Amino acid sequence: MINEKKVLAIIPARGGSKGVPGKNIHNLAGKPLIAWTIEEANKSVYIDRAIVSSDDDAIIQAAVAYGGDVPFIRPASLAQDDTSGISPILHAIDQIPGYDYVVLLQPTSPLRNYNDIDECIELFVASAATAAVSVTKQEKSPYWMFELNEENRMKPLMGESIVVPRQNLPKVFSLNGAIYISSIEQLKQTESFLTEETVAYVMPTERSIDIDTLTDFRMCEILLESSASKAIAER
C-alpha cells in the first residue's frame, strides 16, 4: 500500500512459448525464470498482493514452489499467440477486485529488482501520473538507422540522417519490459499503460535484459555471475 492505495502486482506467464519452449520455467542460474520475478515482487514494500496469471500446469507448479500466489487458472482463450498483452491483465483485475493500482511484472525481465519496482511506484505516485513504465537508454540512435527498399536503397528511419558525433545526438530511450504501473480505473478506460501522461522510470542497461532467446539467458547468467563475483570480492 502507498498513500492509502492498495497495489496489486500481476505476473503474466502463459505456456506455449515458440522462441524458447517452456521459457517461463527455463532454468536461469539454478531457478526457473519466473522465480526471479516472484521473489522480487514479494520483497516489495508497496505491493499488497502479487499474483501469477497462467494457463500452464508446469508454470503454475513452479510458481507455487517459489512463493507464487496463483488464485485462478487463466482461460485458454487468453493465452493464444494472438492474444493482446493487455487482455490477461484486465482479466486478472476483474478476478481480484478491491485494488487501486496495478503493477505488471513480466517474468522475462529477471534482473529487475524490488528496489526498481518500489522506486517506479514512488515515481508514479509522486508524479500524479496515470501510468509509469520502465525504460532504458539506447546507445544506438534511431537518427543513425535506415530502412532498405526493394532496391536496397537506404532511407533514414527518422526522415533525416544526422551525421554528427554521438554525444551531440538526442538521448533516446526504449521500453525494457520490466515494469508497468497504472491506476486500475485508468487502465480499464484506456486499455494501455502508454498515454500522453505516462512517466518513465529509467533503469540501467545491465538490469534491462528482456529475455526472448537462449542467448539472452546466457547474457543474464554472465551478468549474475559477474555480480556474484563482485559481491564476494567486496566482502
C-alpha positions as CSV (number, residue, x, y, z in Angstrom):
1,M,0.0,0.0,0.0
2,I,1.1,3.5,-0.8
3,N,-0.7,6.7,0.2
4,E,-3.7,4.5,1.4
5,K,-3.9,3.0,-2.1
6,K,-3.8,-0.8,-2.5
7,V,-1.4,-2.2,-5.0
8,L,-1.9,-5.4,-7.0
9,A,1.0,-6.9,-9.0
10,I,0.4,-9.3,-11.9
11,I,3.0,-11.7,-13.3
12,P,1.6,-13.0,-16.6
13,A,3.2,-16.3,-17.7
14,R,1.5,-18.3,-20.4
15,G,2.7,-21.6,-21.8
16,G,3.4,-22.3,-25.4
17,S,6.5,-20.1,-26.0
18,K,7.8,-20.5,-29.5
19,G,11.3,-19.0,-29.3
20,V,12.4,-20.9,-26.2
21,P,10.0,-23.8,-25.4
22,G,9.0,-23.6,-21.7
23,K,10.7,-20.2,-21.5
24,N,9.0,-19.1,-18.3
25,I,10.3,-22.1,-16.4
26,H,13.6,-22.5,-18.2
27,N,16.5,-22.6,-15.8
28,L,18.3,-19.4,-15.1
29,A,21.2,-19.7,-12.6
30,G,19.6,-22.5,-10.7
31,K,16.0,-21.3,-10.7
32,P,13.1,-21.2,-13.2
33,L,12.9,-17.9,-14.9
34,I,9.6,-16.9,-13.3
35,A,11.0,-17.4,-9.8
36,W,13.2,-14.3,-10.2
37,T,10.2,-12.0,-10.6
38,I,8.1,-13.7,-8.0
39,E,10.8,-13.4,-5.4
40,E,11.5,-9.7,-6.1
41,A,7.8,-8.9,-6.2
42,N,7.3,-10.5,-2.8
43,K,10.1,-8.2,-1.4
44,S,8.3,-5.0,-2.4
45,V,7.4,-2.6,0.3
46,Y,4.3,-1.3,-1.5
47,I,2.8,-4.4,-3.3
48,D,-0.1,-5.7,-1.2
49,R,-0.5,-8.9,-3.3
50,A,1.4,-10.3,-6.2
51,I,-0.3,-13.0,-8.3
52,V,0.7,-15.2,-11.2
53,S,-1.7,-15.5,-14.2
54,S,-1.1,-18.7,-16.2
55,D,-2.8,-21.3,-18.2
56,D,0.0,-23.8,-17.9
57,D,0.2,-26.5,-15.1
58,A,4.0,-26.7,-15.2
59,I,4.3,-22.9,-14.8
60,I,1.8,-22.9,-12.0
61,Q,3.6,-25.6,-10.1
62,A,7.0,-23.8,-10.5
63,A,5.4,-20.5,-9.4
64,V,3.9,-22.0,-6.3
65,A,7.2,-23.8,-5.4
66,Y,8.9,-20.4,-5.3
67,G,6.3,-18.5,-3.3
68,G,3.9,-17.5,-6.1
69,D,0.2,-16.8,-5.5
70,V,-1.9,-18.4,-8.2
71,P,-5.5,-17.7,-7.4
72,F,-7.0,-18.8,-10.7
73,I,-6.1,-20.6,-14.0
74,R,-6.1,-18.3,-17.0
75,P,-8.6,-19.3,-19.7
76,A,-7.0,-20.8,-22.7
77,S,-8.7,-18.1,-24.8
78,L,-6.5,-15.5,-23.1
79,A,-3.2,-17.5,-23.7
80,Q,-3.1,-17.6,-27.5
81,D,-0.3,-16.3,-29.8
82,D,-2.6,-13.5,-31.0
83,T,-3.9,-12.6,-27.5
84,S,-3.3,-8.9,-26.8
85,G,-0.9,-8.2,-24.0
86,I,-3.4,-6.2,-22.0
87,S,-6.3,-8.8,-22.1
88,P,-4.8,-11.1,-19.4
89,I,-4.1,-8.1,-17.2
90,L,-7.7,-6.8,-17.4
91,H,-9.0,-10.4,-16.8
92,A,-6.8,-10.7,-13.6
93,I,-8.0,-7.3,-12.3
94,D,-11.6,-8.5,-12.7
95,Q,-10.8,-11.7,-10.8
96,I,-9.1,-9.9,-7.9
97,P,-11.1,-6.7,-7.2
98,G,-10.5,-4.2,-4.4
99,Y,-7.2,-2.6,-5.6
100,D,-6.4,0.9,-6.7
101,Y,-3.1,0.4,-8.6
102,V,-1.9,-2.4,-10.8
103,V,1.8,-3.3,-11.5
104,L,2.6,-5.6,-14.4
105,L,5.8,-7.5,-13.9
106,Q,6.8,-9.7,-16.9
107,P,8.9,-12.8,-16.0
108,T,11.1,-12.2,-18.9
109,S,12.9,-9.3,-17.0
110,P,14.7,-11.4,-14.3
111,L,17.3,-8.8,-13.4
112,R,14.8,-6.1,-12.4
113,N,14.9,-6.0,-8.6
114,Y,12.5,-4.9,-5.8
115,N,14.1,-1.5,-5.5
116,D,13.4,-0.9,-9.2
117,I,9.7,-1.9,-8.5
118,D,9.3,0.3,-5.5
119,E,11.1,3.3,-7.0
120,C,8.9,3.1,-10.0
121,I,5.8,3.0,-7.8
122,E,7.1,6.0,-5.9
123,L,7.7,7.9,-9.1
124,F,4.3,7.1,-10.4
125,V,2.6,8.4,-7.2
126,A,4.9,11.5,-6.8
127,S,4.3,12.5,-10.4
128,A,0.5,12.2,-10.1
129,A,0.7,10.3,-13.4
130,T,-1.9,8.0,-14.8
131,A,0.8,5.4,-15.6
132,A,4.5,4.7,-15.3
133,V,6.8,2.4,-17.3
134,S,10.4,1.3,-17.1
135,V,12.8,2.3,-19.9
136,T,16.5,2.1,-20.6
137,K,18.8,4.5,-22.5
138,Q,19.7,3.3,-26.0
139,E,23.3,3.7,-27.3
140,K,22.3,3.2,-30.9
141,S,20.4,6.3,-32.0
142,P,17.5,6.0,-34.5
143,Y,19.0,9.0,-36.3
144,W,21.7,6.6,-37.5
145,M,19.2,4.0,-38.6
146,F,17.8,3.3,-42.0
147,E,15.1,1.4,-43.9
148,L,16.1,-0.5,-47.1
149,N,13.7,-0.6,-50.0
150,E,13.3,-3.4,-52.6
151,E,16.3,-2.0,-54.5
152,N,18.5,-1.9,-51.3
153,R,18.4,1.9,-51.2
154,M,18.7,3.5,-47.8
155,K,16.0,5.7,-46.3
156,P,16.7,7.4,-43.0
157,L,14.3,6.0,-40.4
158,M,13.7,9.4,-38.8
159,G,13.2,11.2,-42.0
160,E,16.6,12.7,-41.9
161,S,20.1,11.3,-41.2
162,I,22.2,13.3,-38.7
163,V,25.9,12.6,-39.2
164,V,27.2,14.2,-36.0
165,P,29.2,12.9,-33.0
166,R,27.2,10.6,-30.8
167,Q,27.4,12.9,-27.8
168,N,25.5,15.6,-29.8
169,L,22.6,13.3,-30.7
170,P,19.3,13.5,-28.7
171,K,19.2,10.9,-25.9
172,V,16.7,8.2,-26.7
173,F,15.0,5.6,-24.5
174,S,13.1,2.4,-25.2
175,L,10.7,0.3,-23.1
176,N,12.6,-2.5,-21.4
177,G,9.5,-4.5,-20.5
178,A,10.3,-4.8,-16.8
179,I,7.7,-2.6,-15.0
180,Y,4.3,-1.2,-16.0
181,I,2.1,0.7,-13.5
182,S,-1.3,2.3,-13.8
183,S,-4.3,3.2,-11.8
184,I,-6.8,0.4,-12.3
185,E,-9.5,2.9,-13.2
186,Q,-7.4,4.5,-15.9
187,L,-6.2,1.1,-17.3
188,K,-9.8,0.0,-17.7
189,Q,-10.6,3.1,-19.6
190,T,-7.6,3.3,-21.9
191,E,-6.6,-0.4,-22.0
192,S,-3.0,0.8,-22.3
193,F,-0.1,1.7,-20.0
194,L,1.1,4.2,-22.6
195,T,-0.6,7.5,-22.8
196,E,0.5,11.1,-23.1
197,E,0.5,11.2,-19.3
198,T,2.8,8.2,-18.8
199,V,6.0,8.9,-16.9
200,A,9.3,7.0,-17.5
201,Y,11.4,5.2,-14.8
202,V,14.9,4.9,-16.2
203,M,16.7,1.6,-15.4
204,P,20.4,0.8,-16.2
205,T,21.1,-1.4,-19.2
206,E,22.6,-4.2,-17.1
207,R,19.2,-4.8,-15.4
208,S,17.1,-4.3,-18.6
209,I,17.6,-7.5,-20.5
210,D,14.2,-8.8,-21.8
211,I,14.7,-12.5,-22.4
212,D,13.5,-13.8,-25.7
213,T,16.3,-16.2,-26.8
214,L,18.8,-18.7,-25.3
215,T,21.4,-16.1,-26.0
216,D,19.5,-13.7,-23.7
217,F,19.5,-16.4,-21.0
218,R,23.3,-16.7,-21.3
219,M,23.8,-12.9,-21.1
220,C,21.7,-12.9,-17.9
221,E,23.8,-15.7,-16.4
222,I,27.0,-13.9,-17.2
223,L,25.7,-10.7,-15.5
224,L,24.6,-12.7,-12.5
225,E,28.0,-14.5,-12.3
226,S,29.8,-11.2,-12.5
227,S,27.6,-9.6,-9.8
228,A,28.1,-12.6,-7.5
229,S,31.9,-12.5,-8.0
230,K,31.9,-8.7,-7.3
231,A,30.0,-9.3,-4.1
232,I,32.4,-11.9,-2.9
233,A,35.4,-9.7,-3.7
234,E,33.9,-6.9,-1.7
235,R,33.4,-8.9,1.5
